[in-house]
């Protein structure tokens, strides 16, 4: 299918067919990444700007590698070393980047809705690399890609997302992607971080961790988003771990083929035991690897690429 969008702003607005098109395109690019020469000329002559106003390691490096492998020119924009620090507005900064012939702007920003705002004021294609506590679409796409690669399907799977749901943009994007593709999603964590309002998104909400883990085919752990919380949402990290952490004892009781996932950064010994994070059922590092292929697919599609069939040919 032809990609109908100029931007990737969220998962909520995508159809199941469009999500699948990204995953299929990413699968073709993953095959490219397994070659001796990993580059393709798909974005030769195009300029990609990584506009990260919020700290990032994995996502920024992943987008940079994805753009390099597509043969794009890359500008890494640091807010701390720019006029942004002097009070320049988001709009003016973006328009200046566009004036430098930026074809694609990949933006991470602490304000929810910042990518949507930019999509209305510049002509460049905008890719959301995380906006506040709203969405992180490419993380959800790489998570979904990893699940489909390991399980062969999404529809009918039981996926538990465990941790700080309220402040997590990863959780929101994953909920949209997984439910649209037919998975059954369970959310679990302290009641202060997993309010019942999420049931309106088609999820099951429980505050009993053993119930959430019992039938899970996939367990996606989320860290506590301390930087977004205005107050402490639970008494202590020790209490959080004892009540909601994926300890070795809890891990021993889950389904023997359940996948363990985490978008990173991991707080070892808090939401997940180190041995579990590094164990054979963990696909955490595979998520990172798959992120390059997924972000290659996104950059390619928003620049006018036709999809997996075009890459294969």
Long-range contacts (C-beta under 8 A, 24 or more apart in sequence): 1-307, 2-306, 2-307, 3-301, 3-302, 3-304, 3-305, 3-306, 3-307, 5-301, 5-302, 6-119, 6-125, 6-302, 7-115, 7-119, 7-125, 7-126, 7-127, 7-128, 7-302, 8-126, 8-127, 8-128, 8-137, 8-138, 8-298, 8-301, 8-302, 9-115, 9-116, 9-119, 9-126, 9-128, 9-135, 9-137, 10-116, 10-128, 10-134, 10-135, 10-137, 10-173, 10-176, 11-135, 11-137, 11-140, 11-141, 11-173, 11-176, 11-177, 11-180, 12-135, 12-176, 14-176, 14-180, 15-180, 16-180, 16-181, 16-182, 19-141, 19-144, 19-177, 19-180, 19-181, 20-181, 21-301, 21-307, 21-308, 22-141, 22-294, 22-297, 22-298, 22-301, 23-141, 23-144, 23-145, 23-148, 23-294, 23-297, 24-307, 24-308, 25-297, 25-300, 25-301, 25-305, 25-307, 25-308, 25-311, 26-141, 26-142, 26-145, 26-290, 26-293, 26-294, 26-296, 26-297, 27-145, 27-149, 27-293, 27-308, 28-297, 28-308, 28-311, 28-312, 29-69, 29-293, 29-296, 29-297, 29-300, 29-311, 30-290, 30-293, 32-69, 32-293, 32-296, 32-311, 33-69, 33-292, 33-293, 33-296, 38-69, 39-68, 39-69, 39-70, 39-71, 40-69, 40-70, 40-71, 40-311, 41-70, 41-71, 42-70, 42-71, 42-300, 42-303, 42-305, 42-311, 43-67, 43-70, 43-71, 43-72, 43-103, 43-299, 43-300, 43-303, 44-70, 44-71, 44-72, 45-73, 46-70, 46-72, 46-73, 46-103, 46-104, 46-303, 47-72, 47-73, 47-74, 47-75, 47-100, 47-101, 47-102, 47-103, 47-104, 48-72, 48-73, 48-74, 48-75, 48-102, 48-103, 48-104, 48-105, 48-106, 48-299, 49-74, 49-75, 49-77, 49-97, 49-102, 49-104, 49-105, 49-106, 49-124, 50-74, 50-75, 50-76, 50-77, 50-106, 50-129, 51-77, 51-93, 51-94, 51-97, 51-105, 51-106, 51-107, 51-108, 52-76, 52-77, 52-78, 52-79, 52-106, 52-107, 52-108, 52-129, 53-79, 53-84, 53-90, 53-107, 53-108, 53-109, 53-110, 53-114, 54-108, 54-109, 54-110, 54-130, 56-108, 56-129, 56-130, 57-265, 58-264, 58-265, 58-288, 58-291, 59-108, 59-129, 59-130, 59-136, 59-138, 59-139, 59-291, 60-108, 60-129, 62-288, 62-291, 62-292, 62-295, 63-106, 63-127, 63-129, 63-295, 63-299, 65-292, 66-292, 66-293, 66-295, 66-296, 66-298, 66-299, 67-299, 69-292, 69-296, 70-296, 70-299, 70-300, 72-103, 72-104, 72-299, 75-100, 75-102, 90-114, 90-117, 90-118, 91-117, 91-118, 91-121, 94-118, 94-121, 94-122, 94-124, 95-121, 95-122, 97-122, 97-124, 98-122, 98-123, 98-124, 103-303, 104-299, 104-302, 104-303, 106-299, 107-131, 125-302, 125-303, 127-298, 127-299, 127-302, 130-169, 131-169, 132-169, 132-228, 133-166, 133-167, 133-168, 133-169, 133-172, 133-225, 133-228, 134-169, 134-172, 135-169, 135-172, 135-173, 135-176, 136-169, 136-170, 136-172, 136-173, 136-263, 137-173, 138-291, 138-294, 138-295, 138-298, 139-169, 139-170, 139-173, 139-174, 139-263, 139-291, 140-170, 140-173, 140-174, 140-176, 140-177, 140-178, 141-177, 141-294, 141-297, 141-298, 142-287, 142-290, 142-291, 142-294, 142-295, 143-170, 143-174, 143-177, 143-220, 143-261, 143-263, 143-287, 144-174, 144-177, 144-178, 144-181, 145-290, 145-293, 145-294, 146-259, 146-261, 146-283, 146-286, 146-287, 146-290, 147-218, 147-259, 147-261, 149-290, 150-259, 150-283, 150-286, 151-217, 151-218, 151-259, 154-178, 154-181, 154-182, 154-183, 155-181, 155-182, 155-183, 156-182, 156-183, 156-184, 157-183, 157-184, 157-217, 157-218, 158-183, 158-184, 158-186, 158-215, 158-216, 158-217, 158-218, 159-183, 159-184, 159-185, 159-186, 159-216, 159-217, 159-218, 159-219, 159-220, 160-185, 160-186, 160-187, 160-188, 160-212, 160-213, 160-216, 160-218, 160-219, 160-220, 161-185, 161-186, 161-187, 161-188, 161-220, 161-222, 162-187, 162-188, 162-189, 162-209, 162-212, 162-213, 162-219, 162-220, 162-221, 162-222, 162-244, 162-246, 162-271, 163-189, 163-193, 163-221, 163-222, 163-223, 163-224, 163-244, 163-271, 164-189, 164-193, 164-222, 164-223, 164-224, 164-225, 164-233, 165-189, 165-193, 165-194, 165-198, 165-222, 166-192, 166-193, 166-194, 166-195, 166-233, 167-193, 167-225, 167-228, 167-229, 168-222, 168-225, 170-222, 170-263, 171-222, 172-201, 174-220, 175-201, 175-202, 175-203, 176-201, 179-203, 186-212, 186-216, 187-212, 188-212, 188-213, 188-244, 189-244, 190-233, 190-234, 190-240, 190-243, 190-244, 192-233, 192-234, 193-224, 193-233, 193-234, 209-243, 209-244, 209-250, 210-250, 210-253, 213-246, 213-250, 213-253, 213-254, 214-253, 214-254, 215-255, 216-254, 216-255, 216-258, 217-255, 217-257, 217-258, 217-259, 218-258, 218-259, 218-261, 219-246, 219-254, 219-258, 219-259, 219-260, 219-261, 220-261, 220-262, 220-263, 221-246, 221-260, 221-261, 221-262, 221-266, 221-271, 221-272, 222-262, 222-263, 222-271, 223-262, 223-265, 223-266, 223-267, 223-270, 223-271, 224-267, 224-270, 224-271, 237-270, 240-270, 240-271, 241-269, 241-270, 241-271, 244-271, 245-269, 245-270, 245-271, 245-272, 245-273, 246-271, 246-272, 246-273, 246-276, 247-273, 247-276, 248-273, 248-275, 248-276, 251-276, 251-279, 257-281, 259-283, 260-284, 261-287, 262-287, 263-287, 264-288
